[in-house]
Amino acid sequence: MVASAFFFSLMSLLVKVVGQRLPSQEIVLVRGVITLFLSYWLLRRARLSPWGNRRALLVLRGLLGFGALSCFYFSLTRLPLAEATVIQYLNPLFTAILAAWLLGERAGAAVAVGTMLGLLGTTLVARPAVLFGELAAPLDLAAVGIAMAGAALSAGAYVTVRYLGATEHPLVIVFYFPLVTVPATLPLVAGNWTWPTATEWSLLLGIGITTQIAQVYITRGLALEPAGRAMTVGYTQVVFAAFWGALVFADFPGILVLAGAVLVMAGALIVAVNRPTAAR
């Protein structure tokens, strides 16, 4: 899980570096193409049909994933690494809320407490001027809102995956993510394409490779450890993101950001440890 967190943080770093010149949707497209080829190769290797049984829901999962990735990558290009990563960790809270609403899972007080901690933590990270005045430099609130939308869309994707898990092979579910993302991204980059340099192509390839490595490690970690404990270790991604931000961009998180990160991770941890049960 630590290795997974490291490679996910490295992926975020590469997105932020290459996103200084390239539009974020181009980065989404290139990652989608790389993932599409890898996913299709895995399906062929497993001798599975790629189309699945519940195609409308599979397409919905792809659309939600596309929206989530687009928002997250945009936030990485507009916010410091640590702050963007912290806000992304709201997705376990949103997932619990959506699962309770759509799947009838009983979450109890854990979701309420976790959500309050998460929103309070996000407020500290965003530091809106209306609350903090000149005590701290506020972030771009539009970028913060987009980052939160990305976390919510990620939650929608996770709930859809959970619902599809009863009828669809995991490789098919994974395949629909890039299958939808690539054509959805093409109209958004067609009129605003910036040709990458040789260095940028290598960075884009690195984004696809680090993402794939991180997914392998997180899958292995969740297989070896209980989910609650494994995800707790996964929160080291915030530490790695803060390190990369300070090292590469001289973005040193202040006391408010650190306090907000603790609250967001505490809220997500409460929800992860107190796993909801299905309604009867």
C-alpha positions in Angstrom: 0.0 0.0 0.0 2.9 2.4 0.6 4.3 1.5 -2.8 0.9 2.2 -4.3 0.7 5.6 -2.5 4.2 6.4 -3.8 3.4 5.7 -7.4 0.0 7.5 -7.3 1.8 10.5 -5.9 4.4 10.2 -8.6 1.6 10.1 -11.2 0.1 13.3 -9.7 3.5 15.0 -9.8 4.0 14.1 -13.5 0.5 15.4 -14.3 1.3 18.7 -12.6 4.6 19.0 -14.3 3.3 18.3 -17.8 0.1 20.3 -17.1 2.1 23.5 -16.9 2.0 23.7 -20.7 -0.4 21.0 -21.9 -4.2 21.2 -21.4 -5.4 18.7 -18.7 -7.8 17.1 -21.2 -4.8 16.1 -23.4 -3.3 14.3 -20.4 -6.6 12.5 -19.8 -6.7 11.4 -23.4 -3.2 10.0 -23.5 -3.7 8.2 -20.2 -7.0 6.8 -21.6 -5.3 5.5 -24.7 -2.5 3.8 -22.7 -5.1 2.3 -20.3 -7.3 1.2 -23.2 -4.6 -0.8 -24.8 -3.5 -2.4 -21.5 -7.1 -3.2 -20.5 -7.9 -4.8 -23.9 -4.7 -6.8 -23.8 -5.6 -8.2 -20.4 -9.1 -9.1 -21.6 -7.7 -11.0 -24.6 -5.2 -12.7 -22.4 -8.0 -13.8 -20.1 -10.2 -14.8 -23.1 -13.1 -12.7 -22.0 -15.6 -10.8 -24.1 -15.0 -7.1 -23.5 -18.7 -6.0 -23.8 -20.2 -7.3 -20.6 -23.9 -7.8 -19.7 -25.2 -4.5 -18.4 -23.8 -2.2 -21.0 -25.8 0.9 -20.1 -24.4 0.8 -16.5 -21.0 0.0 -17.8 -21.1 3.1 -19.9 -22.3 5.1 -16.9 -19.3 3.9 -14.9 -17.1 5.0 -17.8 -18.7 8.5 -17.9 -18.4 8.9 -14.1 -14.8 7.8 -14.2 -14.0 10.2 -17.1 -15.6 13.1 -15.3 -13.7 12.3 -12.1 -10.4 12.0 -13.8 -10.9 15.2 -15.8 -11.7 17.1 -12.6 -8.8 15.6 -10.7 -6.2 16.3 -13.4 -7.5 19.9 -13.8 -7.2 20.5 -10.0 -3.7 19.1 -10.1 -2.7 21.8 -12.7 -4.4 24.6 -10.6 -3.8 23.7 -7.0 -0.7 22.7 -4.9 -0.1 18.9 -5.0 -0.8 18.4 -1.3 -4.1 20.4 -1.3 -5.4 18.7 -4.5 -4.6 15.2 -3.0 -6.3 16.0 0.3 -9.5 17.1 -1.4 -9.5 13.9 -3.6 -9.6 12.0 -0.3 -13.2 13.2 0.2 -14.3 10.4 -2.1 -14.6 7.7 0.6 -17.1 10.0 2.4 -19.1 10.7 -0.7 -19.0 7.0 -1.6 -20.5 6.1 1.8 -23.3 8.7 1.4 -24.2 7.5 -2.1 -24.0 3.8 -1.2 -26.5 4.5 1.7 -28.8 6.4 -0.6 -28.6 4.3 -3.8 -27.7 0.8 -2.5 -29.5 0.9 0.9 -26.3 0.3 2.8 -26.5 1.2 6.5 -23.7 3.5 7.5 -25.0 4.9 10.8 -23.3 7.7 12.7 -19.9 7.0 11.2 -20.8 8.7 7.9 -22.2 11.7 9.6 -19.1 12.2 11.8 -16.7 11.5 8.9 -18.6 13.9 6.6 -18.4 16.7 9.1 -14.7 16.2 9.7 -14.1 16.0 5.9 -15.9 19.2 5.1 -14.3 21.0 8.0 -10.9 19.8 6.8 -11.6 20.9 3.3 -12.5 24.4 4.6 -9.2 24.6 6.3 -7.4 23.5 3.1 -9.3 25.9 0.9 -9.0 28.8 3.3 -11.8 30.9 1.8 -11.2 34.6 2.3 -14.7 35.1 3.6 -13.8 33.0 6.7 -10.1 33.6 7.1 -9.6 37.1 5.8 -5.9 37.9 5.5 -4.9 35.2 7.9 -4.0 32.8 5.1 -3.8 33.0 1.3 -6.9 31.4 -0.1 -6.9 28.8 -2.9 -8.7 29.3 -6.2 -12.2 28.4 -5.0 -13.3 27.4 -8.6 -10.4 24.8 -8.7 -11.4 23.6 -5.2 -15.0 23.2 -6.3 -13.9 21.2 -9.4 -11.7 19.1 -7.2 -14.6 18.3 -4.9 -16.8 17.5 -7.9 -14.1 15.1 -9.0 -14.2 13.4 -5.6 -18.0 13.1 -5.8 -17.8 11.7 -9.3 -15.2 9.2 -8.1 -17.7 8.1 -5.5 -20.3 7.7 -8.1 -18.0 5.5 -10.1 -17.1 3.4 -7.1 -20.8 2.8 -6.2 -21.5 1.9 -9.8 -18.6 -0.6 -9.7 -19.9 -2.1 -6.5 -23.3 -2.5 -8.1 -21.9 -4.1 -11.3 -19.6 -6.4 -9.3 -22.4 -9.0 -9.0 -22.7 -9.5 -12.8 -19.6 -8.2 -14.5 -15.9 -9.4 -14.5 -13.6 -6.8 -13.0 -11.5 -6.6 -16.2 -14.6 -5.7 -18.2 -15.5 -2.9 -15.7 -12.0 -1.6 -15.9 -12.1 -1.8 -19.7 -15.1 0.5 -20.0 -13.4 3.3 -18.2 -10.9 4.1 -21.1 -13.4 2.9 -23.7 -15.7 5.8 -22.7 -12.9 8.2 -21.8 -11.1 8.2 -25.1 -14.0 9.2 -27.4 -15.4 11.5 -24.7 -12.1 13.4 -24.6 -11.5 13.7 -28.3 -14.0 16.6 -29.0 -12.5 18.5 -26.1 -9.0 18.4 -27.4 -9.6 18.5 -31.1 -9.7 22.3 -31.3 -7.2 23.0 -28.6 -4.4 20.4 -29.3 -0.9 21.3 -28.1 1.7 19.0 -29.6 3.9 17.6 -26.8 7.6 17.9 -26.9 9.8 14.7 -26.7 10.2 15.3 -23.0 6.5 15.8 -22.5 5.8 12.5 -24.4 8.1 10.7 -22.0 6.2 12.3 -19.0 2.9 11.3 -20.5 4.1 7.8 -20.9 5.3 7.9 -17.3 1.8 8.9 -16.1 0.4 5.8 -17.7 3.1 3.5 -16.4 3.0 4.9 -12.8 -0.8 4.6 -12.7 -0.6 0.9 -13.8 2.1 0.1 -11.2 0.1 1.9 -8.5 -3.0 -0.1 -9.4 -1.1 -3.4 -9.2 0.2 -2.6 -5.8 -3.1 -1.4 -4.4 -4.8 -4.5 -5.7 -2.1 -6.7 -4.0 -2.3 -4.6 -0.8 -6.0 -5.0 -0.5 -5.7 -8.7 -1.0 -3.2 -9.1 1.8 -4.7 -6.7 4.4 -8.1 -5.8 5.7 -9.5 -2.9 3.7 -9.6 -0.4 6.6 -6.0 -1.0 7.7 -4.7 -1.1 4.1 -6.4 2.2 3.2 -5.0 3.8 6.3 -1.5 3.1 5.0 -2.6 4.4 1.7 -3.1 7.9 3.2 0.7 8.2 3.0 0.0 9.5 -0.5 -0.8 12.9 1.1 2.7 12.8 2.7 4.4 12.0 -0.6 2.4 14.7 -2.4 3.5 17.3 0.2 7.1 16.1 -0.3 6.9 16.4 -4.1 5.2 19.8 -3.9 7.9 21.2 -1.6 10.8 19.6 -3.5 9.7 20.4 -7.0 7.5 23.5 -6.7 8.5 25.0 -3.4 4.9 24.6 -2.1 5.3 24.2 1.6 1.9 23.3 3.3 1.1 25.6 6.2 -0.5 24.7 9.5 -4.0 25.1 8.2 -3.4 22.7 5.3 -1.8 20.2 7.7 -4.7 20.5 10.1 -7.2 20.1 7.3 -5.4 17.1 5.9 -5.6 15.4 9.3 -9.3 16.1 9.6 -10.1 14.8 6.0 -8.1 11.6 6.5 -9.6 11.1 10.0 -13.1 11.4 8.5 -12.2 9.0 5.6 -10.7 6.6 8.1 -13.8 6.5 10.3 -15.9 5.6 7.3 -13.4 3.0 6.1 -13.1 1.3 9.4 -16.8 1.3 10.1 -17.8 -0.4 6.9 -21.5 -0.2 6.1 -23.7 -3.2 6.0 -26.2 -3.9 3.2 -29.8 -3.2 4.0 -32.0 -6.2 4.6 
